[in-house]
Amino acid sequence: MKQLLPITLSIALLSAISCSGGASHGDNAEPMDIGDFDLDTDSVSLYDNPLAELPEPTIPMPFKRMGNYAKVFNDSNYIHWKEAERIGLSPLTDTRSHWNLNVPLEKIASCKDFYVEPLTYSRPYLIPQAAAMLHEIGRRFNDSIAARGGGDYRIKMTSVLRTPESVARLKRRNRNAVDSSVHQLATTFDISYSRFACFSDRKPRAMADLKGVLAEVLLAMRDEGKCWIKYEIKQPCFHITVRDQNK
């Protein structure tokens, strides 16, 4: 599934990325043509078609309660930026910069570990370290659900790589866009806590329980020094930046 983005890009690819951005919940108001940017046009994921709604009635699933999520996951934008500048991409400010990526990018797509919702203000690319961490979050989430009785759910990605231009456009619709501008460095992504992808009505789970399990996973990974996390409220998501594991 993994695919590295070449350092030399096509003109069509550059044109598409320069007018892209990232979608959080409620940000899909301006659909975009992603044909030239999608390098996997001949592949269709088995995980691209979740159920339209979560099934009911739900079966309770235990999770560790940790109080106010906004207080638990409160890493500031400054901390996210400081880490991202160390290992991330230089923001794609103009056409020339697209031809000289200072780090490789890896394309992400819906898979057994996570679901990528249709993006409006971003493109599905991350630096390799961030992509690897995303897969780890998804695997841990799935394993945690399996250990508590099962259920066919995936975490849902809502925003990935943005450009300065797309951040400016998003600011007109989303007040969180200023705090989310670290998305420009390809080290950062958003995972919804109010929506999850479900692929079977077998063992339906409550949204609050799924959120609690995801929070458990993220807290453990932050405690392990793998990421910084901000709990966003206006656009309900966990805003996550990978940390440098080699320093």
N, C-alpha and C positions, 0 to 999 in steps of 0.2 A: 504494500500500500504506500510505503514511503517513497517520496520522489523529491530529489533536490532540484531547485530552480537554478539553471545555468547562470553563470556570471554574465554572459552575453545574452541579451534578451532581444526578441523580435520587436520591430516598430509597433506592431499591433498590440503586443503584450504591454509595452510601455504606455501606450495610449490608454489602455484599459485600466492599468493600475494607477495612473495619474489622476483619474477621475473617480477613484473608488473610495470606500470608507467602511465603517463597521456598524452592524445593526444590533442594538439591544432590544429588549422587549418594547414593542410599539413603534419601532423605527423603520418598519418596512413600507414606508409610504411612497418611495420613489424607486420602482423596479429598474434594474440596469441590465443591459445586455452583456453577459459574461462569456459569450462564445469564444472570442479570441484569447481570453485569459484562462479558460478551462483547458488544461493540458490532458485531461482524462476523459475526453468526449466519448471514447469507445468503451468505457467501463461503467456499469451500473451497479451500485452497491446494494446488497441485500438489506441494508439498514437505512435506506433513503425514504422509506414509506411507513412511518409510525402511525399508530391509530390516531384518529382525529381528536378523540377525547380520552381521558383516563377512565378505565372501567370502574364500575361500582356494583355492589357494595364492597367496601375495602376491608382487608384483613389487617388488624393492628400489627405493627412491627416495632419492636423495642429499639430505642436509641438513647445515647447518653445526653441528657439535657445540660446545657451550659449557660443558660441565662440569656442576656441581651447580646445577640450576635454582633450588633454594631460596636459594642464595647470589646468583644472578644477579637473580632477581626477589624482592627483599626489602624493598620499600617498606612502612614501618610503618603500622599502623592510624591513628596520629596524623597522618601525612602525608595519608592518604586522607581523613580527617575534615576536616582543615584546608582542603583543596581543595573538598570537597563542600559545606561550609558556605558557601563563597563564592558558589557558583552553583546550589546544589541546592534541593530542596523542603524546606519546614519539615515535620518529621515529623508524620504524621497521628495526633495524640494522642487526638482525640475527634471526635464528630459535627460540632461547630461548625467545627473546623479543615478538614473535608472541603469545606465550602462556600466556603472562602477560600484557595484554592491561590495561593501567591505566585509560581509559575512555571507555564508550560504543560507538559502531559505529552503524550507521543506514544506511541501503542500500537505494539507490535512483534509481528510474527507470522512464522511460518516462510515463507521466501522463497528466492530463488536465492542469497542471501548467507549465510544461516544457518538453523538449525533450532531451534525453541523446544520443548523437551520439555514434557509435561504438568506443570504447576506445582501444588504443594501449599501451600507457605508463602510464595508471592509472586504478584504479578500482573505481566503483561507491559507495563509502562509505564516510560518513561524520559524525562528532560528531553531536548529536541531535540538538544543537543550530544552527549549520550551515545548517543542513537539513531543519529546520523550516524556517530559513531566505530565503533559496532558494525557498521554496514554496511561501513565502510571495512576493518575487520579481516576480515570475511567475503570481501570482494572480493579483498583482497590474498592471503588464504589460497587462494582458488580459482585466482587467477592464478598463484600459485607452484606449485601442483600441475600446472596445465596446462603451465607452462614446463618441468616435469620429466617430461613424458610423459603426464600426464592421469590421470583417475580421478574418479568422480562422488561427491564427498564434500562435506559441509558441517560447519562447526563447530556444536557443540551447546550452546545456552544452558540453564543449569540453575537460575539464580536471578536475580530482577530486583528489583522494588519490594517492600519489606516494611514492616510497621508495628511500633511498639513492642510491641503485644500479640503479634504473630506471632513476633517475636524472642524474647520470653519463653517462648512455647511451644516454639520450636525449640531453645532452650538446654537444655531437658530431654532432647533427643535428640542434639544435636550440639554438642560443645564449641567448635567454631569459630564458633558463632553470635554470641558476644560480639565477636569480631574482625570479623564480617561485618555488624554493625549499621549501618554506613554505607549499607547498602542502603535504609534508611529515607529517604534524601535523593534517591533516583531518579537518582543520578549513577553508579551502580555496578551491575555485573552479573558473573556467574560464567560462564566457559566451561570445559567439561570438557576435561581432557587425557587421560582414560582411555576416553572414548567419543566417537565421531564418527558422524554420520548419513551412511549410504551409500544411494544411490538406484539403483545399477546394479552388477552383478557384472563390468562391464567394467574391466579393469586394476585388480584388487584391490591394496590397499596395506596395509602393516603398521601397527599402531597406533603403534609407536615412531617410525616415519618420519613419520606424520601429526602426532604430537606435536612432533617436531623442526621441521617446517615451520611449525607454528603458533607455536612459541617464537621462530623467526627473525622472523616477522612482528611479533610483540608487542615484541620487543627493539628492532627498528627504529623502531616507533611510539613507544616510550618514549624512545628516544634523540632523537626529533624533538620531544619535549616535549608529546606528545598525551595521555599517560595515566600513571597510577601503577599498579603491578602487584605483587601478592603471590602467591607460589606456595603454594597450600594443599596440605597433605599428608593430613590426616584425611579431608577430603572433597575428592577429587582434582580441583582446578580452578585456573584462573588467575582471581584476584579482581582486577577491573579498575575503576578510577575515572577518568572523563574529567577532563582538566585544562582550565582556563580559557584559551582561545586569544585572548581579547580584552584581557587585562591588560597 
